[in-house]
Amino acid sequence: MFIELTKVETEILKKIAFAADSLQFKAFAVGGFVRDKLLNRPTNDIDIVCLGNGIDLAHKVAELLPKKTKVTFFKNFGTAHLKYNDLEIEFVGARKESYRRDSRKPIVEDGTLEDDQLRRDFTINAMAIHLSDNRFGELIDPFNGIDDLENKIIRTPTNADITFNDDPLRMLRCIRFATQLNFKIDEKTYHAIEPLAGRLGIISMERITTELNKIILSNQPSIGFKLLMNTKLLHQFFPEMVKLQGVSIIENYGHKDNFYHTLKVLDNICENTNNLWLRWAAILHDIAKPNTQKFEKGHGWTFHGHEFVGMKMVPKIFTKLKLPLDEKMKYVQKLVLLHLRPISLTKEAITDSAIRRLIFDAGDDLEDLLILCHADITSKNEEKVARYKENLLLVKQRIIEVEERDKIRNWQPPIDGAIIMETFKIQPSRAVGDIKEFIKDAILDGIIPNEYDAAFQLMIEKAASMQIYPK
């Protein structure tokens, strides 16, 4: 079987074949590039395995390319990298590997192509394309990976217990590929995961989170999270999410399973955004429900304050998972804190004051907050879902009206701290903050207009009540 290549792919692979022949090497394109070509998925990464020195081959290829082509290489690992047009190309010599129990880093020796294919994680990643002139483009498939692609199966090329025990990260990769490709995991491969879930402890959190984020960025992340839960992998690194699972029942009062509700919200939001951090907000929006769950006799279950407690949990979770502790984290915190606000406005007459406060508090993230709120409307009762969505549309319309009139988005009050300190000749203090906050609230509540003179007069009155006077 031969694989169809683009013009650019053919050009570079022909050059690699020529360079390999001049070094008397044999070279092969392997792994994900082959898999994605067979699946007609876009790809710009090509892994090259050669029977020889991968670094030497990369430099030889660079000689055939424009002079500005740079080869990056790592002598200790025997790997090299270069770019050709939009293609990222990695070179390595064929290897065979063995492992120590306390490390996923293999002991590497030179090997044959067969050795190299045998060390691959899954059959669909163990195929190769021959680059020799007389066999150029020919598929080499020792483990029937092509059949597994056609049958949509994830399977290890050898004993799954050995494959996962040697490198436990492969268990996460297994679930990631099943999620991204919407494939089923072979039964023997699947049942090998749970007994080895604890082995994930030798993997760095950065590597775990990289795989987790790829699952989150897939079209239907719930597939992956259900597999992570059922194989006990999720328990190893994200126990806060595991705690969401389950339903408590007292006096015939139950509540929704917050794990599966979260997955529904996540899948919903994925229909409208590829923003990883907005998807993380969906994952964490109810993360504090287990911590705030209470039963109130005659009323049922409550989760009062879960949005505030959840906001406080975000930095701890991001720290543990080695996610960025910067504006991305603060963005997720804000959305977790505010996720109930738009819907709660529909439970009573929607005042301009409440809308102004929502616009002011959400700022540039208002649209993302509304996307999260829309995704959060889940119920088996279709009439209830329709009613909540209609109410949310009313809130959106009021936001447009109020924003057009009052221009509150990213607004700053006309009186700032500098004016307060200059007027009363005082230093930065709590009193300055209290006066500034009082003026802001008065404008947002519609007590005074958003004008300097009105705000200045209110400043004088508020300061006088605090026994502070102009000087």
C-alpha positions in Angstrom: 0.0 0.0 0.0 1.3 3.5 -0.9 0.4 6.8 0.9 -0.6 9.9 -0.9 1.6 12.9 -0.1 1.4 16.6 -0.8 3.9 18.3 -3.2 5.8 19.8 -0.3 5.9 16.5 1.7 7.1 14.7 -1.4 9.8 17.3 -2.0 11.3 17.1 1.5 11.0 13.3 1.8 12.7 12.9 -1.6 15.6 15.1 -0.3 15.8 13.0 2.9 15.8 9.8 0.8 18.7 11.3 -1.4 20.6 12.3 1.7 20.2 9.0 3.3 21.3 7.2 0.2 24.5 9.3 0.0 25.2 8.3 3.6 24.3 4.7 2.8 21.5 4.8 5.3 17.9 3.6 5.0 15.3 6.2 6.2 11.6 6.0 7.0 8.9 8.5 7.9 7.2 7.0 11.0 4.5 7.5 13.7 1.9 10.2 13.9 2.7 11.6 10.4 1.8 8.2 8.8 -1.3 7.8 11.0 -2.6 11.3 10.2 -1.9 10.9 6.4 -4.0 7.7 6.4 -6.8 9.5 8.4 -6.6 12.6 6.1 -5.9 14.7 9.2 -3.8 17.9 8.7 -0.3 17.5 10.1 2.9 19.5 9.9 5.2 17.2 11.9 7.3 14.5 10.3 9.4 12.0 12.4 12.2 10.4 10.5 13.9 7.2 11.7 17.1 6.1 9.9 19.3 3.1 10.2 22.3 5.2 11.1 23.0 8.5 12.8 20.0 10.8 12.9 22.1 14.0 13.5 24.3 13.2 10.5 21.3 12.7 8.3 19.7 16.0 9.4 22.9 17.9 8.5 23.1 16.1 5.2 19.5 17.1 4.4 20.2 20.7 5.4 23.0 20.8 2.7 20.3 20.2 0.1 18.1 23.1 1.5 18.5 26.9 1.4 21.6 28.1 3.4 19.5 29.7 6.1 18.2 26.2 7.2 19.2 25.6 10.8 19.7 22.2 12.3 19.0 21.9 16.0 20.4 18.8 17.6 20.8 17.1 20.9 23.9 14.9 20.9 23.0 13.1 24.2 19.7 12.0 22.7 20.9 11.4 19.2 18.0 13.6 17.8 17.9 16.6 15.4 15.3 19.0 14.1 14.9 21.3 11.1 12.1 23.2 9.4 11.1 23.0 5.7 8.4 25.4 4.7 5.7 24.8 7.4 6.9 21.3 8.2 8.7 20.5 11.4 11.0 17.5 10.9 12.6 15.4 13.6 15.5 12.9 12.9 16.6 10.0 15.1 18.4 6.7 14.6 16.4 3.5 14.9 16.4 2.5 18.6 15.4 -0.3 20.9 14.6 0.4 24.5 14.6 -1.1 28.0 13.2 0.5 31.2 13.9 0.7 34.9 10.8 0.5 37.1 11.5 3.9 38.8 11.8 5.9 35.5 10.0 6.3 32.2 13.3 7.3 30.6 14.5 4.3 28.6 17.9 2.7 28.3 18.5 3.2 24.6 20.5 1.1 22.1 20.9 1.2 18.4 18.3 -1.0 16.7 16.6 -2.0 13.6 13.4 -0.6 12.1 11.6 -3.5 13.6 13.0 -2.7 17.1 11.9 0.9 16.6 8.4 0.0 15.6 8.1 -2.5 18.5 8.9 0.3 21.0 6.0 2.5 19.8 3.0 3.0 22.0 0.1 1.9 19.7 -0.3 0.0 16.5 -1.6 3.1 14.7 1.6 4.9 15.7 3.9 2.1 14.7 3.5 2.3 10.9 6.3 3.6 8.7 6.7 4.9 5.1 9.7 3.6 3.2 11.8 6.4 1.6 14.1 4.3 -0.7 13.7 5.1 -4.4 12.4 1.7 -5.4 9.9 1.6 -2.5 9.3 5.3 -1.9 5.9 5.8 -0.2 5.4 2.1 0.6 3.7 1.4 3.9 5.4 -0.8 6.4 2.9 -2.1 8.9 4.1 -5.0 11.1 1.2 -4.8 13.7 -1.8 -4.3 11.4 -2.2 -0.7 12.4 -4.0 0.0 9.1 -6.7 -2.4 10.2 -7.0 -0.7 13.6 -7.4 2.6 11.9 -10.2 1.2 9.7 -11.8 -0.4 12.8 -11.2 2.7 15.0 -9.3 0.8 17.6 -6.5 1.8 20.0 -4.2 -1.1 20.7 -0.7 -1.6 21.9 1.7 -3.4 19.5 2.8 -5.8 22.3 1.6 -6.8 25.8 -0.2 -3.8 27.2 0.9 -4.5 30.7 4.5 -4.2 29.6 3.9 -1.2 27.4 2.2 0.8 30.1 4.4 -0.4 33.0 7.5 0.7 31.0 6.1 4.2 30.3 3.0 5.0 32.3 2.4 8.2 30.3 1.2 5.9 27.5 -1.9 5.3 29.5 -2.9 8.9 29.2 -1.9 9.0 25.6 -4.1 6.0 25.0 -7.1 7.9 26.4 -6.1 11.1 24.6 -6.0 9.3 21.2 -9.3 7.6 21.9 -10.8 11.0 22.6 -9.2 13.0 19.8 -10.0 10.3 17.2 -13.2 9.0 18.7 -11.8 5.5 18.7 -12.5 2.6 21.0 -9.8 1.2 23.2 -9.0 -2.5 22.6 -10.4 -4.6 25.6 -7.0 -6.0 26.7 -5.4 -2.6 26.4 -8.2 -0.9 28.4 -8.2 -3.5 31.2 -4.4 -3.1 31.6 -4.8 0.6 32.6 -6.5 0.5 36.0 -4.2 -1.9 37.8 -1.2 0.3 36.7 -2.9 3.7 37.4 -0.6 4.2 40.4 2.4 4.1 38.1 1.5 7.5 36.9 3.3 8.8 40.0 6.7 8.5 38.2 5.5 11.0 35.5 6.1 14.7 35.9 2.9 16.8 36.3 3.9 18.9 33.3 3.7 15.8 31.0 0.4 14.8 32.6 -1.1 18.2 32.1 0.1 18.4 28.5 -2.0 15.2 27.7 -4.9 16.5 29.8 -5.0 19.8 27.9 -5.0 17.9 24.6 -8.1 15.9 25.8 -9.7 19.2 26.9 -9.1 20.7 23.5 -10.7 17.8 21.6 -14.1 18.0 20.1 -15.8 16.0 22.8 -13.7 16.0 26.0 -16.3 14.1 28.0 -15.1 10.9 26.2 -11.7 11.3 27.8 -12.8 12.3 31.2 -15.1 9.3 31.5 -12.2 7.0 30.6 -9.9 8.8 33.0 -12.5 8.3 35.8 -13.3 4.7 35.0 -9.6 3.7 34.8 -8.8 5.5 38.1 -6.2 7.7 36.3 -8.1 10.9 37.2 -7.8 9.9 40.8 -4.0 10.1 40.6 -3.8 13.8 39.7 -7.2 15.5 39.9 -9.0 14.2 43.0 -11.1 17.4 43.3 -12.9 16.5 40.1 -13.3 12.9 41.2 -15.2 14.2 44.3 -17.8 15.7 42.0 -19.1 12.2 41.1 -22.1 10.7 42.9 -25.5 11.6 44.2 -26.6 12.0 47.8 -30.2 11.2 48.7 -32.0 12.2 52.0 -35.7 12.1 52.5 -36.2 11.5 48.8 -34.3 14.6 47.9 -31.4 14.1 45.5 -29.2 16.3 43.4 -27.6 16.0 40.0 -24.3 14.1 39.6 -22.0 17.1 39.4 -19.3 15.2 37.6 -21.6 14.3 34.7 -23.1 17.7 34.8 -19.7 19.3 34.5 -18.9 17.0 31.5 -22.1 18.1 29.8 -21.2 21.8 30.4 -17.8 21.1 29.0 -19.1 19.5 25.9 -21.6 22.2 25.4 -19.0 25.0 25.7 -16.8 23.2 23.2 -19.5 23.8 20.5 -18.8 27.5 20.8 -15.2 28.0 21.7 -11.7 26.6 21.3 -10.4 28.7 24.2 -8.6 26.3 26.5 -9.0 28.6 29.5 -12.8 29.0 28.9 -13.0 25.3 28.8 -11.1 25.1 32.1 -13.6 27.5 33.5 -16.3 25.0 32.5 -14.4 22.2 34.3 -14.0 24.2 37.5 -17.3 26.2 37.6 -18.8 23.7 40.1 -15.6 22.3 41.6 -16.5 23.5 45.1 -19.9 21.9 45.3 -18.7 18.9 47.3 -17.2 21.3 49.8 -20.3 23.4 50.1 -23.0 20.7 49.9 -25.6 20.8 52.8 -29.0 19.3 53.3 -31.7 21.7 54.5 -34.7 19.8 55.9 -37.8 20.4 53.9 -35.9 22.1 51.1 -33.3 19.7 49.9 -29.6 20.1 48.9 -27.9 23.5 48.7 -24.4 24.5 47.6 -24.4 28.1 48.9 -21.3 30.0 48.1 -19.8 27.3 45.9 -18.8 30.0 43.3 -16.8 31.9 45.9 -15.2 28.8 47.4 -14.5 27.5 43.8 -12.8 30.7 42.9 -10.5 30.3 45.9 -9.7 26.7 44.9 -8.5 27.6 41.4 -5.0 28.8 42.3 -4.4 25.6 44.3 -5.5 23.4 41.5 -3.5 25.3 38.9 -0.4 25.2 41.1 -0.7 21.4 41.6 -1.4 20.8 37.9 1.5 23.1 36.8 -0.9 25.3 34.9 0.1 29.0 34.5 -0.4 31.2 37.6 -0.8 34.4 35.5 -3.7 36.2 33.8 -5.0 32.9 32.5 -5.6 31.7 36.0 -7.2 35.0 37.1 -9.5 34.8 34.0 -10.6 31.3 35.1 -11.1 32.6 38.7 -13.3 35.4 37.5 -15.5 33.2 35.4 -15.9 30.7 38.3 -16.9 33.5 40.7 -19.4 35.1 38.3 -20.9 32.1 36.6 -24.2 32.2 38.6 -24.7 36.0 38.2 -26.4 36.2 34.7 -28.9 33.4 35.4 -29.6 34.7 38.9 -30.7 38.0 37.4 -33.6 36.3 35.7 -35.1 35.2 39.0 -36.3 38.7 39.8 -37.0 42.0 38.0 -33.8 42.8 36.2 -32.7 46.2 37.3 -30.4 48.5 35.5 -28.2 48.6 38.6 -27.7 44.8 38.5 -26.9 44.9 34.8 -24.4 47.7 35.3 -22.7 45.8 38.1 -22.5 42.6 35.9 -21.0 44.6 33.0 -18.5 46.3 35.3 -17.4 43.2 37.1 -17.1 41.0 34.0 -15.3 43.6 31.9 -13.7 42.3 28.7 -14.7 38.7 29.7 -18.5 39.4 29.6 -19.0 37.5 26.3 -17.1 34.5 27.6 -19.1 34.5 30.8 -22.3 34.4 28.9 -21.0 31.5 26.8 -20.3 29.7 30.0 -23.7 30.5 31.4 -25.4 29.2 28.2 -23.4 26.0 28.4 -24.3 25.6 32.1 -28.0 25.3 31.2 -28.5 21.5 31.4 -31.5 19.4 32.4 -33.4 16.4 31.2 -36.5 18.7 31.4 -36.5 20.3 27.9 -39.1 22.8 28.9 -36.9 24.0 31.8 -33.9 24.3 29.5 -35.9 26.3 27.0 -37.1 28.6 29.7 -33.7 29.3 31.1 -32.2 29.9 27.6 -35.0 32.4 26.9 -34.3 34.2 30.2 -30.6 34.4 29.4 -31.5 36.0 26.1 -33.4 38.6 28.0 -30.4 39.3 30.2 -28.2 39.6 27.0 -30.6 42.1 25.5 -30.7 44.2 28.7 -26.9 44.1 28.7 -26.8 45.5 25.2 -29.3 48.3 26.1 -27.6 49.3 29.3 -24.1 49.2 27.8 -25.1 51.3 24.8 -26.6 53.9 27.2 -24.1 53.9 30.1 -20.8 52.7 28.6 -19.9 50.8 31.8 -17.6 48.3 30.2 -14.0 48.8 31.6 -15.3 52.1 33.0 -13.5 53.9 35.8 -15.3 56.4 38.1 -14.6 60.1 37.4 -13.1 60.4 40.9 -9.9 58.4 41.5 -7.6 58.0 44.5 -5.3 60.8 43.4 -8.1 63.3 43.4 -9.3 62.2 46.8 -5.8 62.4 48.4 -5.2 65.8 46.8 -8.5 67.3 47.9 -8.2 66.2 51.5 -4.3 66.2 51.7 -4.2 62.6 53.0 -1.9 59.7 52.3 -2.9 56.4 50.7 -5.2 54.7 53.3 -8.3 52.6 53.8 -10.3 55.9 53.9 -9.3 56.7 50.3 -10.5 53.2 49.2 -13.8 53.5 51.1 -14.6 56.9 49.5 -13.7 55.7 46.0 -15.8 52.5 46.4 -18.7 54.6 47.7 -18.7 56.8 44.6 -18.4 53.8 42.3 -21.3 52.0 44.0 -23.5 55.2 43.8 -22.9 55.5 40.1 -23.5 51.8 39.4 -26.7 51.9 41.5 -28.0 54.9 39.6 -28.0 57.2 42.7 -25.9 59.8 40.9 -25.1 60.3 37.2 -21.7 59.2 35.8 -20.4 62.8 35.9 -17.5 64.5 37.6 -19.4 67.3 39.4 -21.9 64.9 40.9 -19.2 62.5 41.9 -17.1 65.3 43.4 -20.0 66.6 45.5 -20.7 63.0 46.8 -17.0 62.7 47.7 -17.2 65.8 49.8 -20.4 64.5 51.6 -19.0 61.0 52.2 -15.7 62.4 53.5 -17.6 64.7 55.9 -19.5 61.8 57.3 -16.1 60.3 58.1 -14.9 63.6 59.6 -12.5 64.2 56.7 -12.6 67.8 55.3 -10.9 69.6 52.3 -7.6 71.4 53.1 
